[in-house]
Amino acid sequence: MKRVFTLPESKQPVLTTERLTLRAFRHEDAERVCKLAGDWEVARMMAPVPYPYPVSSAEDWISSQPQNALDGTDLTFAIWLKETLIGSINIENRGEDTTGIGYWIGKNYWRNGYASEAVAETLDYAFGVLGINLLLTELFADNHGSARVLEKAGFVFLCEKSGWSEARQETCPKREYRLTQERWQAQKGLL
């Protein structure tokens, strides 16, 4: 996979917001990831996550992250609320020179603005530090909460498509969104 970013100082940063800390996952996070991402309401909204979600899959996913970050193909952050892991967010190569962003928040933490806060901080890092020019993301059409998060962050709807849901075991309607660095800069008052 092609490099889409280079980490400054060759190490993953820790990002902080008013309420959250975004840092690299650790092996001991696997069971919590399995519990949160393996919840049906969360898993069904993520294309690659099976249901049920085995701990071994979470362990493999976490084990792959340090090398992916060094390779510049996927930078994944654990989202922490104080001492509690509540979700994940990443910047990744989605193929064909396309950089994407993806995230999930555990169901018990929905509707508190945590996804919006994590997305805003990740966009600042992606555009402001890594120098990425365009981020794309797609979500299942019935994921209205994530659509609101993206629109609030400045993403614009691009097209309708469809994609496989591993948890649902079916092809589902999806919506693709995009955000350019120029639009992000304009929103931040940097232009």
C-alpha contacts under 8 A as a table, 3 or more apart, distances in Angstrom:
res1	aa1	res2	aa2	distance
1	M	73	T	6.68
1	M	93	N	7.36
1	M	95	G	7.29
2	K	72	G	7.80
2	K	73	T	6.60
2	K	93	N	7.17
2	K	95	G	7.75
2	K	97	D	7.36
3	R	6	T	7.49
3	R	71	D	6.19
3	R	72	G	4.61
3	R	73	T	5.12
3	R	93	N	7.31
4	V	72	G	5.61
4	V	73	T	5.81
4	V	92	E	7.53
4	V	93	N	6.05
4	V	97	D	7.45
4	V	99	T	6.67
4	V	132	I	7.75
5	F	72	G	4.82
5	F	73	T	7.01
5	F	130	L	6.06
5	F	131	G	7.80
5	F	132	I	7.20
6	T	10	S	7.41
6	T	70	L	7.50
6	T	71	D	7.77
6	T	72	G	5.37
6	T	130	L	6.80
7	L	10	S	4.96
7	L	11	K	6.11
7	L	12	Q	6.69
7	L	69	A	7.46
7	L	70	L	7.04
7	L	72	G	7.08
7	L	130	L	7.13
8	P	11	K	6.69
8	P	130	L	7.93
10	S	70	L	6.50
11	K	70	L	7.40
12	Q	23	R	7.63
12	Q	24	A	6.85
12	Q	69	A	7.18
12	Q	75	L	7.80
13	P	23	R	6.76
13	P	24	A	7.93
14	V	21	T	6.99
14	V	22	L	5.64
14	V	23	R	4.67
14	V	24	A	7.46
15	L	21	T	5.84
15	L	22	L	4.93
15	L	23	R	6.53
15	L	121	E	7.28
16	T	19	R	7.67
16	T	20	L	5.74
16	T	21	T	4.53
16	T	22	L	6.11
16	T	121	E	7.62
17	T	20	L	5.09
17	T	21	T	6.45
17	T	117	E	7.11
17	T	118	A	7.62
17	T	121	E	6.88
19	R	81	L	6.33
19	R	82	K	7.35
20	L	79	I	6.66
20	L	80	W	5.52
20	L	81	L	4.99
20	L	82	K	6.78
20	L	114	Y	7.72
20	L	117	E	7.83
20	L	118	A	7.36
21	T	78	A	7.99
21	T	79	I	5.97
21	T	80	W	5.06
21	T	81	L	6.66
21	T	82	K	7.46
22	L	77	F	5.35
22	L	78	A	5.46
22	L	79	I	4.78
22	L	80	W	6.23
22	L	118	A	7.63
23	R	77	F	4.95
23	R	78	A	5.34
23	R	79	I	6.93
23	R	80	W	7.96
24	A	76	T	6.62
24	A	77	F	4.99
24	A	78	A	5.77
25	F	29	D	6.48
25	F	62	I	6.32
25	F	65	Q	7.92
25	F	76	T	7.67
25	F	77	F	6.43
25	F	78	A	5.33
26	R	29	D	5.47
26	R	30	A	7.67
26	R	62	I	6.93
27	H	30	A	5.84
27	H	59	E	6.60
27	H	62	I	6.48
27	H	63	S	7.19
28	E	31	E	7.17
29	D	32	R	5.46
29	D	33	V	6.13
29	D	85	L	7.87
30	A	33	V	5.03
30	A	34	C	6.08
30	A	55	V	6.34
30	A	58	A	5.23
30	A	59	E	5.35
30	A	62	I	7.19
31	E	34	C	4.99
31	E	35	K	6.22
31	E	55	V	5.95
31	E	58	A	7.45
32	R	35	K	5.04
32	R	36	L	6.12
32	R	85	L	7.25
33	V	36	L	5.21
33	V	37	A	5.66
33	V	38	G	7.51
33	V	58	A	6.42
33	V	87	G	7.62
34	C	37	A	5.50
34	C	38	G	5.16
34	C	53	Y	6.03
34	C	54	P	6.52
34	C	55	V	5.51
34	C	58	A	5.95
35	K	38	G	5.20
35	K	39	D	6.33
36	L	39	D	5.63
36	L	42	V	7.40
36	L	86	I	7.41
36	L	87	G	7.38
36	L	105	I	7.73
36	L	106	G	4.92
36	L	107	K	7.26
37	A	40	W	7.98
37	A	42	V	5.65
37	A	43	A	5.57
37	A	49	V	7.75
37	A	53	Y	7.39
37	A	87	G	7.90
37	A	104	W	7.62
37	A	105	I	7.95
37	A	106	G	6.60
38	G	42	V	6.82
38	G	43	A	5.55
38	G	49	V	7.79
38	G	50	P	7.74
38	G	51	Y	6.34
38	G	52	P	5.98
38	G	53	Y	4.81
38	G	54	P	7.86
39	D	42	V	5.40
39	D	43	A	5.93
39	D	52	P	7.99
39	D	106	G	7.85
39	D	107	K	7.56
40	W	43	A	5.10
40	W	44	R	5.85
40	W	51	Y	6.88
40	W	52	P	7.85
40	W	167	A	7.83
41	E	44	R	5.76
41	E	45	M	7.00
41	E	107	K	6.98
42	V	45	M	5.53
42	V	46	M	6.99
42	V	104	W	7.22
42	V	105	I	7.55
42	V	106	G	6.74
42	V	107	K	6.54
43	A	46	M	5.39
43	A	47	A	7.94
43	A	49	V	5.71
43	A	50	P	6.85
43	A	51	Y	6.52
43	A	167	A	5.99
44	R	47	A	7.34
44	R	49	V	7.66
44	R	51	Y	7.81
44	R	165	S	6.79
44	R	166	E	7.70
44	R	167	A	5.17
44	R	168	R	5.88
45	M	139	L	7.33
45	M	140	F	6.31
45	M	143	N	6.65
45	M	165	S	7.70
46	M	49	V	5.79
46	M	104	W	7.99
46	M	139	L	7.75
46	M	140	F	7.95
46	M	165	S	6.85
46	M	166	E	7.94
46	M	167	A	7.80
47	A	163	G	7.42
47	A	164	W	6.09
47	A	165	S	4.38
47	A	166	E	5.76
47	A	167	A	7.40
48	P	165	S	6.54
48	P	166	E	5.43
48	P	167	A	7.64
49	V	53	Y	6.82
49	V	165	S	7.73
49	V	166	E	5.76
49	V	167	A	5.98
50	P	53	Y	5.28
50	P	166	E	5.00
50	P	167	A	4.41
51	Y	166	E	7.34
51	Y	167	A	4.60
51	Y	168	R	7.70
52	P	167	A	7.51
53	Y	57	S	6.94
53	Y	58	A	7.74
54	P	57	S	5.45
54	P	58	A	6.85
55	V	58	A	5.08
55	V	59	E	6.16
56	S	59	E	4.97
56	S	60	D	6.14
57	S	60	D	5.11
57	S	61	W	6.09
58	A	61	W	5.05
58	A	62	I	6.16
59	E	62	I	5.22
59	E	63	S	6.06
60	D	63	S	5.03
60	D	64	S	6.30
61	W	64	S	5.38
61	W	65	Q	6.73
62	I	65	Q	5.43
63	S	66	P	7.04
64	S	67	Q	6.06
64	S	68	N	6.34
65	Q	68	N	5.07
65	Q	69	A	6.10
65	Q	74	D	7.22
65	Q	75	L	7.16
65	Q	76	T	6.74
66	P	69	A	5.23
66	P	70	L	6.36
67	Q	70	L	5.05
67	Q	71	D	5.99
68	N	71	D	4.98
68	N	72	G	6.14
68	N	73	T	5.40
68	N	74	D	5.16
68	N	75	L	6.85
69	A	72	G	5.07
69	A	73	T	6.20
69	A	74	D	5.32
69	A	75	L	4.85
69	A	76	T	7.58
70	L	73	T	7.86
71	D	74	D	7.81
72	G	75	L	7.25
73	T	92	E	5.49
73	T	93	N	5.09
74	D	90	N	6.76
74	D	91	I	5.65
74	D	92	E	4.08
74	D	93	N	6.24
75	L	90	N	5.35
75	L	91	I	5.17
75	L	92	E	6.25
76	T	88	S	7.01
76	T	89	I	5.80
76	T	90	N	4.14
76	T	91	I	6.55
77	F	88	S	5.63
77	F	89	I	5.33
77	F	90	N	5.99
78	A	85	L	6.85
78	A	86	I	7.80
78	A	87	G	6.05
78	A	88	S	4.63
78	A	89	I	6.72
79	I	85	L	5.89
79	I	86	I	5.72
79	I	87	G	4.93
79	I	88	S	5.21
79	I	89	I	7.08
79	I	118	A	7.37
80	W	83	E	6.48
80	W	84	T	5.41
80	W	85	L	4.45
80	W	86	I	5.71
80	W	87	G	7.22
81	L	84	T	5.18
81	L	85	L	6.37
81	L	86	I	6.60
86	I	105	I	5.81
86	I	106	G	5.46
86	I	109	Y	6.84
87	G	103	Y	7.40
87	G	104	W	5.44
87	G	105	I	4.21
87	G	106	G	5.70
88	S	103	Y	5.38
88	S	104	W	5.48
88	S	105	I	6.61
89	I	101	I	7.29
89	I	102	G	5.62
89	I	103	Y	4.04
89	I	104	W	6.59
89	I	118	A	7.35
89	I	119	V	7.52
89	I	122	T	7.83
90	N	101	I	5.54
90	N	102	G	5.37
90	N	103	Y	6.33
90	N	122	T	7.98
91	I	99	T	6.94
91	I	100	G	5.68
91	I	101	I	4.63
91	I	102	G	6.79
91	I	126	A	7.46
92	E	99	T	5.54
92	E	100	G	5.19
92	E	101	I	6.26
93	N	97	D	7.11
93	N	98	T	5.91
93	N	99	T	4.68
93	N	100	G	6.25
94	R	97	D	7.32
94	R	98	T	5.26
94	R	99	T	5.59
94	R	100	G	5.97
95	G	98	T	5.47
95	G	99	T	7.63
98	T	134	L	7.75
98	T	135	L	7.43
98	T	136	L	7.25
99	T	132	I	7.85
99	T	134	L	6.69
99	T	135	L	5.30
99	T	136	L	6.30
100	G	135	L	4.91
100	G	136	L	4.60
100	G	137	T	5.35
101	I	135	L	6.41
101	I	136	L	6.48
101	I	137	T	5.61
102	G	137	T	6.57
103	Y	115	A	7.59
103	Y	119	V	7.97
104	W	115	A	7.46
105	I	109	Y	6.53
105	I	110	W	6.66
105	I	114	Y	7.74
105	I	115	A	6.62
106	G	109	Y	5.57
106	G	110	W	6.86
107	K	110	W	5.39
109	Y	112	N	6.45
109	Y	114	Y	7.51
110	W	113	G	7.47
110	W	114	Y	7.47
111	R	114	Y	7.69
113	G	116	S	5.28
113	G	117	E	6.17
114	Y	117	E	5.06
114	Y	118	A	6.11
115	A	118	A	5.16
115	A	119	V	5.96
115	A	149	V	6.86
116	S	119	V	5.13
116	S	120	A	6.08
116	S	149	V	5.43
116	S	150	L	7.86
116	S	152	K	7.59
116	S	153	A	7.18
117	E	120	A	5.27
117	E	121	E	6.38
118	A	121	E	5.27
118	A	122	T	6.09
119	V	122	T	5.06
119	V	123	L	6.03
119	V	149	V	7.98
119	V	153	A	7.31
120	A	123	L	5.17
120	A	124	D	6.31
120	A	153	A	6.48
121	E	124	D	5.11
121	E	125	Y	6.40
122	T	125	Y	5.06
122	T	126	A	5.98
123	L	126	A	4.96
123	L	127	F	5.85
123	L	128	G	7.64
124	D	127	F	5.56
124	D	128	G	5.18
124	D	129	V	7.26
125	Y	128	G	5.21
125	Y	129	V	4.99
125	Y	130	L	6.35
126	A	129	V	5.93
126	A	130	L	4.98
126	A	131	G	6.29
126	A	132	I	5.72
127	F	130	L	5.88
127	F	131	G	4.82
127	F	132	I	5.00
127	F	133	N	6.63
127	F	181	Q	5.85
127	F	184	W	7.76
128	G	131	G	5.79
128	G	132	I	7.95
132	I	135	L	7.51
132	I	181	Q	6.97
133	N	180	T	5.75
133	N	181	Q	4.81
133	N	182	E	7.68
134	L	178	R	7.11
134	L	179	L	5.84
134	L	180	T	4.39
134	L	181	Q	5.92
135	L	178	R	5.66
135	L	179	L	5.33
135	L	180	T	6.37
136	L	176	E	7.06
136	L	177	Y	5.68
136	L	178	R	4.39
136	L	179	L	6.54
137	T	176	E	5.72
137	T	177	Y	5.34
137	T	178	R	6.40
138	E	174	K	6.51
138	E	175	R	5.41
138	E	176	E	4.12
138	E	177	Y	5.99
139	L	143	N	6.58
139	L	146	S	7.47
139	L	147	A	7.60
139	L	174	K	5.42
139	L	175	R	5.52
139	L	176	E	6.60
140	F	143	N	5.47
140	F	172	C	6.78
140	F	173	P	5.94
140	F	174	K	4.20
140	F	175	R	6.25
141	A	144	H	7.13
141	A	172	C	7.86
141	A	173	P	5.55
141	A	174	K	4.72
141	A	175	R	5.65
143	N	146	S	5.68
143	N	147	A	6.49
144	H	147	A	4.99
144	H	148	R	6.35
145	G	148	R	5.26
145	G	149	V	6.45
146	S	149	V	4.93
146	S	150	L	6.21
147	A	150	L	5.20
147	A	151	E	6.16
148	R	151	E	5.16
148	R	152	K	6.01
149	V	152	K	5.21
149	V	153	A	6.29
150	L	153	A	5.06
150	L	154	G	6.42
150	L	155	F	5.26
150	L	156	V	7.83
150	L	177	Y	7.72
151	E	154	G	5.09
151	E	155	F	5.05
151	E	156	V	6.41
152	K	155	F	7.42
154	G	179	L	6.58
154	G	183	R	7.49
154	G	184	W	7.00
154	G	187	Q	7.60
155	F	177	Y	5.81
155	F	178	R	5.15
155	F	179	L	4.68
156	V	177	Y	5.29
156	V	178	R	5.47
156	V	179	L	6.50
157	F	175	R	7.24
157	F	176	E	6.10
157	F	177	Y	4.43
157	F	178	R	6.64
158	L	175	R	7.51
158	L	176	E	5.42
158	L	177	Y	5.09
158	L	178	R	6.50
159	C	175	R	5.96
159	C	176	E	5.38
159	C	177	Y	7.33
160	E	173	P	7.27
160	E	174	K	5.86
160	E	175	R	4.64
160	E	176	E	6.29
161	K	173	P	6.00
161	K	174	K	5.13
161	K	175	R	6.09
161	K	176	E	7.41
162	S	171	T	6.46
162	S	172	C	5.41
162	S	173	P	4.31
162	S	174	K	4.83
162	S	175	R	7.78
163	G	171	T	5.20
163	G	172	C	5.51
163	G	173	P	6.55
163	G	174	K	6.40
164	W	169	Q	7.17
164	W	170	E	5.72
164	W	171	T	4.26
164	W	172	C	6.19
165	S	168	R	5.25
165	S	169	Q	5.57
165	S	170	E	5.62
165	S	171	T	6.07
165	S	172	C	6.79
166	E	169	Q	4.94
166	E	170	E	7.17
179	L	183	R	6.65
179	L	184	W	6.98
180	T	183	R	5.27
180	T	184	W	6.26
181	Q	184	W	4.97
181	Q	185	Q	6.02
182	E	185	Q	5.07
182	E	186	A	6.18
182	E	191	L	7.96
183	R	186	A	5.05
183	R	187	Q	6.22
184	W	187	Q	5.14
184	W	188	K	6.26
185	Q	188	K	5.06
185	Q	189	G	6.11
185	Q	190	L	4.89
185	Q	191	L	5.93
186	A	189	G	5.02
186	A	190	L	5.77
186	A	191	L	5.34
187	Q	190	L	7.60
